[in-house]
C-alpha cells in the first residue's frame, strides 16, 4: 500500500497527488463496486462489518478510499456499525476531503430510507453535509435515460438540498474519462470548501471546547474589568463632587466667620485692626533691636576666644621684658624676671579688660534705656493719635 501524503497545516490545500475519499451508503448500495471503479482494482473487497482502506494511483495522483459498512434502517442498524461509521473518519488522517453518499439508480428513496440517510450521515456530525456529494451509481450495461435521471434527482431533492445539490452519475465499470470527470467535480468541491477537510468529531469538539473556554474566561475577566472601571469612575466622580462642594462652601464659611466676628467685636477693636500698620512699624523697631542683640552676642563669642589669646601674648611679652630687666643682675636675675614679668603682664591685661567691660556695660545700659524710652514715647503717641483715644476724648 502506498503511503499517504497529507497537508502539514489544517485547512491547507491538498497536493494534487493527494485526495482522501469516504464512501457511505446503505447495505447493498454498491460502495465496494465504486471503490473498485475509482481505484481500478478488482481485488477490492469489503470486510463485512469493518471499514476497509485502500490506496492507489488515479490519473497521476494518489487517491485514498475508505469503504464503510452499510447501514440498515435507523431502528435496525447495530451499535457496532454506528461506531464503525464514526471511526471511519480517523482512517484517512487528518480527515477526508469528500464524502461520497452512494445511492443506486432506481432506488425509491422512501421516507424511511431518507430518514436513515440523514441519521447515519449525521453520526459524523452535521458538518458532514458540507463535504458530501451524492453519487448515483448504475451498472455499465444499464443505460439510464435523462428522464430516469431527472426522476432520481427529484426523489433525492431533500438529500441534495442538504449537500448543496452536489451530485454525479457514475456508471461502474466504465471508461477512465468518467472517473476524471468525477475527480474534477471533487476538486471543485474541495476548492469551494476553501481546501478544508472533515475533522473527526472528537477532535472538532476538543478544538471547539478549548476556544470556548478561553473565550468565556476572557469574557469573564473583561466583565470584571468593566465593573471595576465603572466602580472606580463612580468613586472618582463622587470624590470630585465632594471636592467641588468643599471648595464652594469653604469661602462662604470664611465669609460668615468674618461677618460674625466683625459683628461680635466692638467698634473700637475693629478700628484698632485697621490701624495694624502702625503696630507693624513698632514691630520692625523691635526687630532691629533683636538684630543688634545678635550682633553683640556674636562679638562676645569672638571675644571669648580672642581674649585668652591676648592674655597669652601679653604674658609672653612680660616674660621677655622681665628676662631683659633681670639680665643686669646675672643669670639668676633673668630667671626670676621671667615669672615676675608674666605675673605683672597678666595682671595688667585683666585690669585693662575689666575697665573695658565696665565701660561697654555702661554704654549698653544707656543705649537700652534710650531705646526703651523712645519706644514708650512712640507707643504713647500711637495711642494718643488713635481713633479710640479721639473718641474717648470726645466722650469726655
Buried (B, 14 or more C-beta within 10 A) or exposed (E): EEEBEBBEEEEEEBEEBBBBBBBBBBEEBBBBBBBBBBBEEEEBEBEEEEBBBBBBEBBEBBBBBBBBBBBEBEEEBEEEBBEBBBEBBBBBBBBBBBBBBBBBBBBEBEEEBBEBBBBBBEBBBEBBBBBBBBBBBBBEEEEBEEEBBEBBBEBBEEBBEBBBEBBBBBBBEEEEEBBEEBBEBBBEBBEEBEBBBBBBBEBBEEEEEEEEEEEEEEEEEEEEEEEEEEEEEEEEEEEEEEEEEEEEEEEEEEEEEEEEEEEEEEEEEEBBEEBEEBEEEEEEEEEEEEEBEEEEEEEEEEBEEEEEEEBEEBBEBBBBBBBEBBEEEEEEBBEBBBBBBBBBBBEEBEEEBEEEEEEBEEEEEEEEEEBEEEBEEEEEEBEEEBEBEEEEEEEE
